[in-house]
Amino acid sequence: MSTISTQLRNFKEPTKDQLTQVFFSIPEVPPVPLKGTEKQSSGDIEKMEINAILSLGAQEVEDSYAGKLHLLPPYLAFSSLDRKSVRFTLPLSTVRRVERLNARAGVYALSLSTWHGMKIIVQLTSLRPTADLFCSLLREALKAELQRGQMKAVKGFVKTCYSEGLVSLSGVSDNEREDGSLITETKEGCLPPEIEFHGGLGLQFKFPGDPKKLREASKIKLWTTYLKNHGRNLTLLRYPQCTRLVQVGLPNRLRGEMWETLSGSIYLRFSNPGVYDQLLSDIQGTNSTSFEDIEKDLHRSLPEYAGYQADEGISALRRVLQAYSHRNPEVGYCQAMNILAAAILIYMSEEQTFWLLEVLCDRLLPGYYSPTMHGTLLDQRVFESLVTRCLPMISDHFQAVDVQLSVASLPWFLSLYINSMPMVFAFRIADCFFCMGPKVLFQVGLAILKINGEKLLQIQDDGGFLNLMREYFASLGDSAHPESADPRTRAITRFQELLLISFREFAVISDETILSERRKYRNEIVNSIESFSKRSAVRNLKTLGRFTKEQAGFIYDALYKAMCEVPPPPAVTPAPSLLTTNDGIQEKAETRIGIPTFHVFLSEILTWARSEKIVINGFQQRIDREVAEHELIDRLFYFWDTSCKGSLSFQDLVSGLDGVIFNDLMENIEWFFNLHDKNKDCYLTKDEVLTLSESFLFIFRHEIGDAYLGAVSKFMTNAFEYGDSLLPQHTDGKTGATGPGNIEHNQPYLNVATFRMVVLADEVLESFFETDLSASFRLEPVPDLELPPASSGFLGDLWSNIATQDNKKMFNRFSDELGKTIGKHQVIYRPTIGRFTKLEEPTARESLISPLSKTTSGTSLDNTAVSNSSATLDASSIHDHGPSSASVFSPMPHLKVVNAAFMERTPFAIDDAGDDDDDSDLDMVHGEDDDQVLDEVDAFLEAHDSGLTEADKEVAKDLLNAEPVK
């Protein structure tokens, strides 16, 4: 069985609105209604953006920033001019009050109060009509949210977030250890406290690393201060200090909530309450091939962590992966998913992990975990290009010694470095990844190669490359400058050096750079994957029949092109059978096409299954191809459907074509007879004879002259004449006349021997069955399909929007109408057989039926010797479709590495949970008084400009004390 996917061909460049949604981490998927409930619609509200200046209501907290305010119902978003200093995404359901401020003349300002009591002042700097329109749309969007009832859901949702208790007066640290895990031991007679907020396995099995070395207490204090002034969970405002605090490292207890807030998965969880629980109930008692693959990998998912040495961790991981594969059957399960889900579950609950996995696979890392892994292969090609550009000496050395960069870098990207380096460091990279986007993976990868540049120039093979990387990752906790006399310099670890080089020296690697490189290499990767899929499909055929692999490849090309034009239904897993011999293992899904796709497929390889016309209108001369529609093609579809499934697989098509292309004269006559023998009783009824005659007329519809029309007419005359002669003779009692008896139209009438004799009575039909029928099936190389064009600036986008297929058809119709007006429109149909090119009719043979031979011809026909002539394929029309050179990018080296890369993971001692009572000597260096961490934050903030002049800052300060308009 083979699964043929055309998903890569359906890729389209994201629109401006889609890029905006990705930037603000807004989910595209609408809320999923629960069973038994109706989906409430908030109405189609227009989107809008406007120039604005953002200020916080609290004085001396943050500077004012100029940027754009976006209304993206049901969200309100803002980004600064540089698109990195300040941004926020607010669900409109968290906005409690909107007021217009009484400010200076000409200043249009709004005050927004959020759920958490935070006051945001937005000065609209566009023209007055534009500002009025924006406010009107905002009012409609807020009313829609109120009608949907989402504002009532905020109160219950925020209770699931740890940050609510962190900033409250009561606090949540009384029952927590220093690393954030919970103290489960209670005094006698006391019940353990109820926990409403979500958390991961780390609450029970502790978090990786030593909390003293990780400075957990300092980080918690800094984040508590930030969250009090800048909102939290659904209302978080991302100022420069937020990004810097993330780079310093998230505290264990806040990490899960911040991951879902920064990635946007919190909005999916908020808008889809109860969906995860519903999925768990839906998969109870079900099974699939994805579930079986999940079971194989459960105990290979971070086995060194204590949580996955217990049933609680394994069961939670199983439920999350099964729920995701059930919700996304096209993706199902990829082997690297277990590593990601296992790492996330340490810090997040099952529901949080499920939605974050959804965002990871669909938006942050698209195509990474698909069956073809096209996203991973594409980013590997992009990474190789960036290495060539930024580190040319290393790139040249790797090419000289034939070292594959992807041998090491593929696991880095697939597992977000979790499977390559100690978890405490990999989670720091994951913090930056969720905050800053996929570019972090490339920046860190380039920094790793640069730091180890001198050693990399000494390696000679892939093994040396892997060993060097393994040694480097194991030493990330060591000092980067152990010989320095300065204790602060000695305290800088190799991991801190890695982050410093990543975000300073490779800051030029931006999101736009990654998107541009992906567009550049996407076609190369798609063609490589399709070539590999084609070879796999041909190799997996049960039988090739009399075809060569090259000819089977031509059939695959025609099938793939048809599937691109008329997509078939999605591949489904075969229904379970009571009679099975596969030990209960469910068969994999295979791709099968229906009648619409079959029509297009047949038009690619069969001349009479299409209509080709040459159109001349005085302005242009073109060839239009149309897919033919006729009962004969449908009959051929069901004739090849030997399994009676109502659809055809690639194997069915190969076997069906094998039964006609290589036939000789007699075999073709019998094949055509069986095609029209509906009940397979070796007889044609009178109705089936008429249907067969209509099939002849359909095949010969575009032939020149009357030769074929006359041949069909003579065939019908001879068929009924000789068919009647074989019927039992009936004598009329009154007149004494003898003649054939009358039979119904659905009774057996003509057998194959008689049909063969009638065909051989006509030279045109004999020639058709001898050579023309088999020759009309033409296996030729299919021209390469055009991939969607990559965006190439304004002019390129404009041309791609103009030169569409619909516009081309519209232009053709317009030119045809002009041609008809001036009298120069002409349509010429190409013959499907093409044997007779002149209006000449061949001399007809004498009828094989004579009065003297009517009673004996039936028995003598089988003894007639007929010379057979085999139909052959034109070898000159078969070209090589194999790779032209060894330099073509192939996915095979990448795919071979994946299994080995995820089977084993090097255990690192630094990941072990630290003892609370253990005193660390690092306290002397790091300073538990938070001074060093604050110095890092202040140094980062000084480098950011708000984009405002001094006059603009004065106006923003005045708005802080402005009163609402009464």
N, C-alpha and C positions, 0 to 999 in steps of 0.2 A: 504494500500500500504506500501511496505517496500523497503528501499534502503540498499543493501548489498554491502559493500566496502571491497576490498581486498588490499587496499593501504598499510596498515601496514605490510602485508606480503612481499611487494615489496621493503621494506627498505633495503638499502645496506650501509655498512660502507663507509664513504667518502674516496676517494683515496688521495694520497699525493698531487696531483695537485689540487684537490678540496679544501683540507685544506689550501693550499697556497693561493688560490684565496679568501677564506674566511678571512684569516689573513690580506691580503692586501685590503680587501673590494672591490674586483674586481667582477663585475657582471658576472654571467655565461650566462645569457640570451643574445642572439645576438640582435643587433639593429632590431627593427620592422620597415619594410618599410611602407611608407604611400601608400594609395590607388592610383593606377595609376602610381606608380614609381617602378622601378626595384631595387632590392637590389644589392648594389655594394659589390663585394667580394674583400677583401684585400689579398686573397691568404692564403694558409696554410703555415705559417712560424713557424719554429721549436722554441720551448721554450728552455731556457738555463739559468743556474745560474752559478755565478763565485764569487770567493773570492775577496773582494775589501775593500778599505779604503775610507771613505767619508769625504770630507772637503768642507767648504763653501768658496767661493772666497773672501768674505770680511774678512779682518783680525780682530782678537780680538772679533769675534762674537761668535763662537762656537768651541769646541774642535773637533779633528778628531776622528772618530769612525770606528773600524773594523767590518766587517759584510759580508753579501752576497748581490750581485746585481743580480736581476732576470729580464730576458727579457720574458715578458708575453704578446706578441702582442695582442692588440695594446697598451700595458702599459709597463712601466719600473718601477721597484720597488726595494727598498733597505730596509734591516732590519739589525740592529746591532746584535752582537753575543748573547746578552742576550734577544733579540727579544722584548724588551720593551723600551729601552732608545731612540732609533732613528729609524724612518721608514718613508718612503714616497711612494706614488703611483702617478706616472706622466703619463698622457696620452701622447703618442708619438707625438700627434699633437701639444702639447705645447712646444716641444723641437725645438728651432729655429736654433741652430748651435751646431755642435759637432766637436771638434778639438783634435788632439793628441798633448800633451805637450812635449817640449824638456827638459827632466829632466835628472837626474843622470843616469849613466850607469846601466842597469838592471831594471830600473823603467819604467813601462808601465802605463801611466796616460792619462785620457781623461778629457777634459773640456766641460761641457754641459751648454749652455745658454738657459734659458727658456723664455717663453712669457713675463714674468714680469721683465725681465732684470736681473734675478738672475743667478749667476755663480756657478755651482756645479763642484767640482773636484773629480774625481773617480780614484783611483790608483788600477789597476788590479794586484793582487798579485799571480795569478796562472801562470802556465808555458806559455811561449811565444806562442806556437801553440794554446793553449786554448784561450788566449787573442785575437789572430788574428781571431779565429772562432767566438768568441763573437762579435767582431767589425763587422765582415762580416754579421752576422745575424741582428745586430742592423741597419746596413746600408739598408738591404733589407726591414726591418720593417718600417723604416722612409720613404723609397720610396713608399711603399704600402699606407701609410697614406697620402702622398702627392697626390697620384693618386685618392684616395677616396674623396679628397676635404675636409677632416676634419679640416685641418689647417686653411682653410678660415673661418670655422664656429666658431673658438675660439673667434674672435674679437666681434662678435655679442653676444655670450653666456656670456662672462665675464661682459658685461654691465648690466646683470640681477642680478649681485652679489653686495651686499651693500659694501663689503670690497674694491671694486675698488674706489668708491667715498670716502671712509674713509681715505685711504692713499694718495689720490691725493691732489694736492695743493689747488684745489677749495674748497674741503670739502663739506659735506652734512649735517652739523649740524645746519645751519642757520635757517632752517624751522622745527627743531625738538625740542621737549621738553626734559627735563632732562632724562626722562625715555626712550626716543627713539621714542615715538609716534609723529606723524606729527601734525604740526600746520596748520589746515585747514582754519582758519580765515585769510582773506587777506584784504588789504586796498582797498578802493573804486577805481574802474578803473583798478585794477591789477588782472591778471589771476593767478590762482594757478599754481605753478611750476609743470612741467611734471616729472613723476617719472618713470624711466626705470627699476630700480632694483625691485626685488620681495620682498614682505613682507606680513605679516599676518593681522589678524583682530586687533592686538594690535596697529597698526598704526592709526586706526580710533577710537577704543574703549579703548585705553590705555592698558598698560601691568599690570599684577597683582603685587601688592606690592608697597612699598614706595621706590622711586629711591634713596633717601638719605640714608635710612637704608641699601639698597642693594649696596651702593657705586658704582653706575653706572658710574660716571665720572672717578673714578680711574681705573675701569676695562677697559673702553674704551681707556684710555691713554696707559695702558700696552699692550693691544691687538694691538693697532695701531703700536706701536714700534715693536712688534713681527712680525706682518704681513709684515712690510716693509723689514725686514731682512731675513725672512724665507718663503717668498711666501704666496700666498693666493688662496682661492677656488681651482681651478684645480691643482695648483702647490704648495700646502702647504706642508712644511717639518715639521714632527712631532718630535721635540726634547724634552728632559725632561721638559724644561720650558713650553711647550705646555700642557703636561699632568697636570702639577701643576696649571697652569692658569685655566684649565677646572675644577679642583677640587675646586679652590677658587670660581668659579662661572662665567658663561658666561654673558656678558652684554645682556640686552633684545634685542637690535637692531641687534646684531651679532648672537644671539642664533640660529635662523632658518638656516642661511647659514652654521654655524659651525656644526649643527646637520647633514645636508646633506653631508658635506665634510667629517666628521669623520666616518659616517656610510657607505659612498660610494654611496649613492643614487644620488649624483651629477653627477656621471659617467653615470648612467642610463638616467638622464634628458638630459645630453649632447649628448648622442648617439641616443636618440629617440626624436628628435624635432618634435613637432606637433602631437604626438601620443595621448596625453591627450585630445586635442581639437577634434581630430578625434573620440575618444571614446564618447565624449559628443554628437557629432552629430549622432553617431550610436544608442545611447539609446533614442533618441527623439521619443516619441510615443510608446515605448515598456513598457512591464510590466513583472514582475516575482515575485515569492514568496519572493525573497531576497529584492526586492524593497518595498514590503508590510511590511516586518519586519523592514526595515530601517525607514519607515515613523512612525512606532510605537515608535521608540527610539529617534527620532530627538529632541524632546522637553525635553528629559530626559538626555541630554548630557551637563554637566556642566551648568545647568540653572542659577547658581548664577553669571556667567560671563555676562557682559552687551552685548557682541557680540551675544550671543545666546538668547537674549531677543528681537532681531531685525531680520527682514526678511533676511538681508544680510548674517548674520552668519548661519542661518538655511539653506538657499539656497546653500551656499558654502559647508556646511557639507553634504547636500543631494547629490550634484553633485560628490563629491569625493567618497563617499561610493558607489553610484550607478556605477560609472566608474570602481571602483575596482572589485565589484561583477560581472560586465559584462565581464571584462577581465579575471577573474579567477572564472569561473562558478563552478568548483569543490569545491572551498572554499566558494564562495558566500559571505555570511555575518554572522558574529558571534556577539553576543550582546555586547561584550567588545570592538569591533572595534570603536563604536561611541565615547567612552571615549577617546581613543587614538587619533583618527582623530580630535576630537574637541580640544584637548589640543595642538596638533601640529599646527592646523590652526591659533592659536593665534600668532604664530611666523613665519609661512611660508605661501606662496601662495598656491592656490589649486593644481597647477601642482607639486610644491615641496612636498606637503603633499601626493599626490598620489604616487609618486615614493618612498618616505620614507616609506609609508605603505607597498609598495611592498617588500622593503628590510626587514622590520620588520617581516612580515608574512612568507616570504620565507627563509630568512637566519638567522636573529638574533634570532627569536623566532619560529622555525619551528614546526608546529603542534599545536601551541597555539590556533589558531583561525579556526581550521578545524572542520568539523561536529562532530568528535569523541573527539576533544580536547585532543588527545593523548600526544601532547607535554607538555601541562599543567599538566596532570596527572603524566607524567614521571618525570617532574621537581619537583612536589610535593613529589614524592617518594624519589627523590634524596635529597631534602631539609630535609625530615624526617631522612634520613640516616646521613646527616651532623650534624643535631642537636644531634642525638644519639652519634656521635663520638666526637663532640666539647663541647656539653653541656649535659652530661649524666644525671645529677641530674634532670634537667628540663624534659628530655625525660622520665625518670622513673616515675616522678610525673604525667605527662600527661597520661601515660599508667595506672597508679594506679587509677586515678580518671576518666578515660575514657573521656579525653578531646581530640578532634580532632584538631591537629595543622592546618590542611588545612582549617578549618572554617575561620581563619583569614588570613592565608598566601596565599590562592588561589587568593583573590582579589588583594593582593600586587603584585603578579607576573603578573596577567592578565592585570592590568592597569598601570604597572610600578609605583606603589604607588600613582598615581595621584588621585585615588578615595578614598584614605585612609588618606592622610595627606594634610596639606595646600599646595596649588599649588606652592607657591614660594619655598618651600622645595622639593616638588616632582620634580620640574623642575631641581633642582640642582642634584638630583639623576639621572634624565634622561640625564643630561650633561655627567656624569660619565659613564652611561650605553652606550651611543653612542661612547664614547671615548675608554672605556676599555672592553666592551663586556658584555655578560649575567652574568658573574661571579659576577658582582656588585649586582645583585638582591639577590644572596645567601649571599654575605658578609654583606649587609645591614640588611637582615632578621635575620642573626645570631647575629649581634650587637644589634638589637632591643630586642631580647630575653635575651641577656646577661645583658644589662642595667637594664631590668625589672625583673631580675632573682629572687630576694627575694620576690617580690610581686607575681610572677607567681607560686611560691611554695605554696602560700596561697589559690589560686583559687581552686574551687571544680567542676566547670561545664563550659560548652561552653559559657554561658552568661557572667560569670565573666571574662573569657578570653577576650571576645569582648569588654566589658566595660573598662577593664584595658588598652587595646590597644587604644581605642578611647580617653581616658583621656591623655595618653602619647602623642599621635599625636597632640592633641590640645595644649600641653605645649611645643612644640618643639622650640618656639621662646623665652621661658623663660631662665633665667640664670641657668646654670648647677651647679654653686657654689654660691648661693646667700648670704651665710654667710661669704664669704672670705673677708679679709681686703684689698686684692690687687685689685685695680679697673680693671686691665687687666684680672685677673682671673674671676672676676664677669662678665666681658663682654663676656665670653665664653658661648655660648648658648647650649642648649641641642642638637640642630641639629649639631652644630660643634663637640660636643662630640660624636655624633652618627657616623659622617664621620671619625673621628679620630680612633675610635675603629674598624670600618669596614675595613679600609685600612691598619691598623697597626697590630692589633691582629689577624685579619682573612685574612692576606695577603697570607697565605698558601693555601687558596682556589684559585686555578689557573684554567685556561681554560682546562688544561690537567686533572685536578681533576674532573671537571664537565663532560667531555667527558667519562672518565673512569666509573664514577658512572652511567651515562646514559646507557652505554653498559651493565653494570651489571644488571640493573633493567628493561631493555626494554622488554625482553621476558615476565616477570611477568605482566607488564602493558598491553602488547598486548593480552595475554591470558585472562586477566580480561575484557578488552574492548570487545573482541570477544564473550566471554560468555554472557556479558550483551546484545550485539547486537543480539545474537541468541535468548535469551529470549524475547527480544522486537519483533523480527520478528515473532516468534511463537504466541505471544500474539496479534499481529496485524492482524492475519489471520481472514478473514471473517467467515470461517467455517473450522473445523478440519475434517468434515466427520465422519468416524468411527475410526479415529486415536486418540490415546492418545497424550498428549503434549510431552511425551517422544519419541514416534514414529515420531512425526512431527520434533522433534529435530534431529533424525537420518537422516531424509530427508534433513534438513538444512545442516548438516555436509557434506553429499555427494555433495550437491549443492555448498557449499563453497569450497570444495576441487577441484571440477571441475572448478570453477571460477578462482582459483589460477593457475591451469594448463593452461586453455584456457580462458583468460579474455574476458568477454562480452563487447559489446560497452557500452560507458558511459550512465548512466541513464539520460533520457531526460524527460522534462515536457510534459504531454499529450497535444495534440493540442486542442485549444479552440473549444467548440461545440456550435452550434446554439441552441440546446435544452439543457439548463442547469438549475439546481435547486439549485446551491450553491451560489446564490447571487453574481455572478461574481468573486468569489474567485477561483484562479487558483489551480488545483490539484497539489500535490507534485509529484516530479519525483519518479519513482520506477525502480528497477533493473529487467531487462528482459534478458534472455539468447537466443542466436541463436542456430542454428543446431550444429556447432562445439562444443560448450560447452555442449549442450544436449547429444551428443554422449559420452562425458567423464562422465557426470553425470549418465547416464543410465548404463554405464559399472561398476559403483560402486555398484549398487543395483540390477542389473539384470544379471543373470549368462550367458545367451546366447547373451548378448550385448558386451561380451568381449571374448577374446581367451587367455586361460592360458595354457602355455606349460612348461613342465619340461625338461630342457636342461641338458644333461650329456655329458661332453667332456673329461673325464679322469683327469681333473684338478679341476673342480668344479661342483657342482650340484646346479642349481638355477631355480627359477620360474619366467618366463617372462610373463607379462600381456600386451596384446595389445587391443586397442579399436577397436571393430568390425565396419566395414563399410558395410551397406546394405540398400536397399530401404525400408525394413520393419521398420527400426529405423526412417528414415525420415518420413515414413507414420505415425508412432506413434507420432512424433513431431507435425505434422499438425492436427492429430486427437485430441490432447489435446489442441490445439490452438483454443479454442471455440470462442474467440473474433476476430479471423482472423487478428491479428496484425503482424504475421510473427515472433513472439517471445513469450517466455513463462515466466511468473512470478512465484514466489514461490507458490502463491495460485493456479496457473494452475497446477503445478506439484503435489501438495497435492491432488487436486481434481481428477486429472487424475489417480494417483496411487490408490486413494480410489475406483475408478470405476473398478479395476481389482483384487486387492489383496484380498478382502473379498468376492469374488464371489464364487458361488457354480458351479456345473457342467453345468447346463443349462445356467446360466448367463455368464459363460466363453465362451460357444459356441456362444452365441448371440454377446458377446463383440468382439470376433475374427471375426465374420461375418461382423459386423458393421465397424470394422477397415479396411476391404477391400472393403466395399461398397462405392465407390468413390462419386457417385451422390446421395446417401442416399435415394434410391427409394425402399429399402427392397428387391432388387434383385441383384444377381451377374451376370455379363456377362461372356461369355466364357473366355475372356482375364483376367478378374478378378479371375476366378477359377484357371487359370494357375498361376497368380501372387500369389494367396493364397497357391498353392502347392509349389511354390518356397520359400515362407516364411517358410513352414514346413521344407523344406530341409535345409534352413539356420539355423533354431533353432536346428535341429537334426544333424548338420554337424560333431560333434565330438563324437557322441554316439558309443558305442561298439556294434559290430555285425550288422546284416542286418535287425533287427526287425523294426526299425523306417523307413528305406528305403523301406522295403516291405509295411509298413502301408501307406506310402505316395503314393506308386504305386497303391495299392488297392483303396485308396481314389479317385485318379484320374479316375480309371476305373469305380467305382461305381457312382461317381458324374456325369460323362458324360452319363453313361448308364441310370441312373434314370432321369437325366435332359432331355434326349431325350424322355423318356417315357411319360413325362408330356407335351410335345409339342403337338399342334393340329395335328391329323393324316391326312395324305394326300394320296389319292388313285390314282395310276398311271392309266390314261385312256387307255393306250395301253396294259399293262400287267395285270392290275387289282390288282397289289400288293399294300398293305397298309403299310405306314411307316411315321415317323415323318417328318414334313416339315423343310426345310432349313432356318436358320436365320443367320443374320450377327453376327460377333464376339462382337460387342458393343451393342447388344440387350439384354434385360432382359432374364435371362436363368434359374437361380437357386435361389429359395427363402430360407428363414431362416429355415422353417420347413423341407424342403428337405435336407438342409445342416446338420441340426441336426440329421436327420435319417442316413445320410451317415457316420457321425462321430461315431454314436453309433453302427454302423455295425462293427467297428474295436476295439478290446480290447486295443491296444496300444494308439490310439487316444483318446478313452474314458478315459483311465487312465491319459493321459496328461492333458486333460481339467478338470478332476475331482480334481486332486491334484497338478500335476507337474507345470502347468502354473502359478498358484498363488504362489506356493512355490519357483519358480525361481526368484520372487521379494523378495529379502532378505534385511530387514531393520536391520542392525547390526551397532554397534559402529564403527565409522571411526577412525583409529589410529590418534593420534595427529600429526598435520603437523609440520615438522621441520622448525623452524625459521632460517633466515640467521645467521650463527655463528658470534659471536662477536670477534673482533680482540683480540688475546691473544699472542702478541709478534711475533717475527720473525718466530719461528717454527710453531706457530698456523696459521699465514698468509700463510706460505709455504704449509702447509698441506691442507688448505682450497682451495688453488689454484690448488693443484694436485687432490684432491678427488672431482672433479666435476662430474656432470652427464654425460657430453660428454666424459670425460676420462674413466669413468666406462663402458660406452657403447663401447668405443674403445678397452678396455681390454677384454671385453666379446667377441667381434668379433675376436680378436687375438687368444684367447684361443679356440674358436670354430674352427678356421682354423687349429690350431695345433691338436685338437681332430680329425678332419677329416683326417689329414695327417697320424695319427697313428691308425686310424680306430676305435676310441672309441667315436665318436660323435653320440649322440642319442637324438631325440626329441619326447616327448610323450605329446599329448594333453589331457587335463582334460575334461571329459564329462560335458556338461552343465546341463543335466538332471540327469544322473547317476543312473537310475532305474535298468538297465541291466548291470551287471558287467562281465558277461560271454558271450561267443559267442553262445548263445542259442536264438532261435526264438520262441516266444509264439505261441501256436496253434491258428490258425485263426478261427474266427467264420464263420458259414455258411452265405452266402449272404442273405441279407434281401429282395433282389429283385428276384422274381421268375416269370416265364411267367404267372402264374395264378393270381398273386397279383399286376401286373403292373397297372391295372386300378383302384384298390381299396386302394393301400397302401397310396396314397396321402391323402385320407380322414381319414384313420385309424391311421395315425401317430400322430395326435394331441391328440388322446385318449389314447396313450400309457403312462402308468404310469412309471415314472423313479424316482428312489430314489435319493434325493439330499444330497450331502455331502459338508458341508461348509469348505472352506479353512481357516485355522487359522495361526497366527504368532506363532513362537516358543518363548514362554515367557522366556525360559532360556537364549536366546541370547540377551536379552535386559538388558542393564546395566544402572546404575544410572550415569548421566552426571552432576549432580548438584554439587555445591561446597562441598568439603570434610570437611571443617571446617570453623569456623567463622573467623579464622585468615587470610583467603585469602584476598588479597588487592582488594577492590571493588571501582569502580569509582562513585558509587551512592552518597556517602556523599559529594563528591566534586561537582558533577553536581547540587545537590540540592541547594548548597550555591550560585551558580552563579547568578541566577535570583534576589534573595534578595539583593545580594551584590551590584548590579549595578542599582537597582531601586532608591536608595536614596544615597545622598552624603552629609556628614556633612559640612555645610558652615563654613569657618574660616574667622574671621575678618581681619587677617593679609594679606589676598589675595586682599583686596580692594585697588584699585589704589590710590596712595598717591597724595597729593596736592603739586604742585611744590613750592608754597610759604611757605609751612609749615617748620619751622626750627625744627631740631631734636636735642635732647640732646646728641645723640650718636656721634655727631661730636667731642665732647671732648674726646671720648674713641677711636673711630676708626681712627681719624686723616684723614682729607680730603687731606692731603699732600701725600698720597700714600705710606708712609714709612712702615706702617705695612704690607700692601699687598706685597711690595717688599721684606721685611724680610722673609715672608713665602716662597716666590719663591726662594730666595737665599738659605735658609735652605734646601729646597728640592733638589736643584741642587748639593749641596755639597756631597750628599749621592750617586751620580751616578758616576760610573767609565767608562771611554771611552773604556777600554779594550786594550789600546795601551801602549807600553813601551816608555821610554823617547826618544830612538833612532827613533822609528816610528813617534813620534810627531815632531821631528826635520825635518824628511823627508817631512811630511805633510806641515810644515810651509814653506819649500823651494818651494813646488809646488805652493804656493799662488802667488809667483812672477815669475813663469816660463813662458817662451814665447812659443807660438805655433810652431809646426814643420813646416818649410817652404819647 
